[in-house]
Amino acid sequence: MVFIHSEITNWYFLTDSQKRYKIFGDLYTFVTFIDQHTPPETTVLIVAENGFPYLLARYYIYPKKVVFLPKNEYISESKQLSYDYVASYSFPLDLSQYGLVSSFTDKNTSKSGYLYKKR
Amino acid sequence: MNIFLTFLTIAFFTWIGFFVIKAGNLLPKKSNLFIVSIGYGLGVGVVSTQLFIYARLGLSWNVLFLIFPWIIVIAFFYKKVFHLSIPKKIKLDKISQILLFCMLLVFSYTIFEALLRPVGVWDAWASWLLKSKAFFIDGTIRPDTLNYIGAEYPLIISLLGTSIYLIVGHVNDTVVLLTSFAFFLFLSLAFFSSIQEIYGTKYAIITTFFLVTIQNFVRHGGRMEAGIADLPLAYFIFVSAMLLLDYYKTTNKKILFLLSIFLGITALIKVEGLFITSILGVLILYFIYKQKAYTHIWVLFFWILPILDWNVYKKIHNLSLVVERVYLFSLERTFFTFYRMIQEIINIRTWNMLWIIYFATLMFWAKNLPNVVRILTIIIFSQLLIYTLIYLFVFGYDPESSFERLLLHLAPLAMYTISILFMEKKILPKFT
């Protein structure tokens, strides 16, 4: 009964977005941030340390498409990027052909996300 | 409203399955409760296949267009099905009433857990529900979408999610978890009615209570801490095994027909389903050979056809196939594999005492097992052997991350085996 009570107090009164934030943390903020700042039918390249932001974005922003590039590979490939948008999670990128569209910093975790558009 | 519509959809699937079995008189001697419980699985398989065929033919997934054929079929066979007798009123003693009440509490809790939050398990949204969402948004199944997401899993479970979205009218990854609850409920009912048929209501309530309160089932039924397709696979394996036993008893071609359909669906839930249906297929072929019932072989076509079709579809559209790397034999890996597997088998927090009792009873009566138990043991041990070989030789699989889920596929059969052994060996008093 105590467990059920804590489940209710922890979850029941939250909004849908708050519940998703509780599950995925600032990554959820990151993917909604990408979704809000990109037009429909676009492909976004996500640069991150691991594939989790990419997988989450793939689910949440469909039908927009996402492509993943690990952080350690982006420096060597940054000159040939052909995507309209590039998003990075938790670190800024130095991309000569792209301009920063928007960025955010999560209030709770201080993690940042950046979105760039091809010039 | 969404919750109501989802329950209505689940009821509709069950009704379709029930109707098909009744109209075709496919299980003449089985109780209505058993037919209802397997009706859900058949309905899920049939409607998912309908969506797949519509997509292949370029037909619209308009809800009315999907439901209309079923209304015609139901109207046509209505009279044939509606000769249902009213079930006898069953008097239950105090213990049965308490156990029944406890089971209702467990089911209520799983509904509560399912509706409390959106799906959080990465495997569920990253693959299964992403496909459900993509098919719903695209309004069809597009090979390029499957290429983008990955086509390593077959589509039945994802199409089940899509059908819920089609009825609800939008993507809702919270109410879709109610389909897992439905698999939990109907698995329990199938188990209950299978035991009830042989040993009576009281014993069926007791054994079902032990099944329903296994923690891993409760979690998969509501909170879904692991794969979305594992509980459905457990359900389909159990139903297929029950139909196999029935076919062994009766040699009825209609039962084999229904079994073949269930094997086809089971194989298309996920890859592990393909392994176990192969085992069941071999057992069927052996029985056909022993009985010299060679005219029954063509019925297995309904098992093979969907598997062939799915693989041809993948081949035609160049969908990515999973290519695994293979390990060479390693003593260290073998030790690690068996250590982890045994650790899970004795994990009381997940399984209560299920697997410990299962192996103990089997060892105790190994020399004199009833025929039914022998068949179930062949099924369970063959599947365990396949899992073990995969852990030992296929790269990327280890028992720590998946053996708990694989045991879930076989747990209802293990519980059924224990229930039969305890009664057949007269460990318990005779229940009436």
Interface residues (C-beta under 8 A of the other chain):
Chain A: I4 E7 W11 Y12 D16 K19 R20 K22 I23 F24 F52 L55 L56 R58 Y59 Y62 P63 K65
Chain B: Y109 F112 E113 L116 R117 P118 G120 W122 W125 A126 L129 L130 K133 A134 I137 D138 Y148 I149 T174
